[in-house]
Amino acid sequence: MLGAIALALITANSPLAPYYEALHHAPIHIRLGPLLIERPLAQWINQGLMVFFFLLVGLEIKRQFLEGHLSDSRHAMLPVIAAIGGMAAPALIYVSINWSNAEALRGWAIPTATDIVLAIGILALLRDRVPVVLRVFLTALAIFDDIGAVLVIGVFYGEGVHTTPLIVVAGSTLALLVLNRLRATWVAAYVLIGLVLWVGMLKSGVDSALAGVVIGLAVPIRVSGRSHRSPLRVVERHLHPWCAIFIVPLFAFFNAGISFDRVTAATALGPVAIGVALALIVGKPLGIVTASWIGIRLGVAALPPGLTWNTLIAVAPLAGIGFTLSLFVSVLAFRDPAISASARLAILTGSTISAVIGLLWLHLHFRRQKEQSSSNKRARQNDCSASKINKA
């Protein structure tokens, strides 16, 4: 994905830029009788291929709720509350900076989501120093961020809701629910109904990529008599490499190609860019830590074993990596190419700074932890030696 971002930036600011733009806007249409779907290639990727990314998110959400570390209610509430704070604080910071501009206010949701892939990837650079509970907390936080972002996209960034397609969406969702209750494992049934659901969402004005979440929640995690084969896990295992290696990098390539010719000093340092960057760098960790403290003080949440306040504070900046869904929202929010370009540049800048801060903070935290552990071990050895001398 990082390679795709770099390639997009280089291509969009080189002699290949016209070809990049032509590919980006290449029209593709599919007709089936009276049904016509016509979109540029970039939108087919954003609203078509990204269905599989959201499907993976839906599968992960369901698995964590039913079998994972979110099955304990009070421990599960901590990332939920942290995610709410991590969405509210960046939105408030962005809105406070862009309050006087109605067009700019459309981007309030850009800094509210965390990129699961990049955040966990950055955390993995610290290798075995990272406790499992910390990785689980960050993953759960990002998942609930994605749930919130999915709801925000569906409610605030639709193209105007149309009744008849919504009936198709409701019927398809009901059919998926029936398949889930029957513990059906017919892949063709999920594909066909999911396709109808996707077309219904596309025509209804609700963002069609969200069909993936509905399909993911419908896939059964267990099947009677065949507990050793989980349909959910099978789909997740087969889908993950396609999303990580192909779909998400392709999305990154088509959405990170910011032409710096469109970004002037006024837009690069304008309220939209400053609002997005500050919301990611400051708003995300501030909202997460504050909301977590309030939730624990009220007794509705608890720190899981192995997760301390110092560790939570150190990992919070990584939630400011908001690449995938932030870019997705920026594409939906702005029609002006200059504003969209400045927002995407701010996403890249804010996410990079958040990643560096989080990585350095965690590195220093774990180093202090190791030094303290070594110091305590030496103190115990000295006490033991002194005890033996006294006995002698």
Secondary structure, DSSP 8 states (H G I E B T S, - for coil): -HHHHHHHHHHHTSTTHHHHHHHHT-EEEEEETTEEEEEEHHHHIIIIIHHHHHHHHHHHHHHHHHTSTTSSHHHHHHHHHHHHHHHHHHHHHHHHHSTT-HHHHTTTTGGG---HHHHHHHHHTTGGGS-HHHHHHHHHHHHHHHHHHHHHHHHHS-S---HHHHHHHHHHHHHHHHHHHTT---HHHHHHHHHHHHHHHHHHTS-GGGHHHHHHHHS-S--TT-TTS-HHHHHHHHHHHHIIIIIHHHHHHHHS---TTT--HHHHTSHHHHHHHHIIIIIHHHHHHHHHHHHHHHTS----TT--HHHHHHHGGGGG--HHHHHHHHHHH--SHHHHHHHHHHHHHHHHHHHHHHHHHHHHHHHHHHHHHHHHHHHHHHHHHHHHHHH-
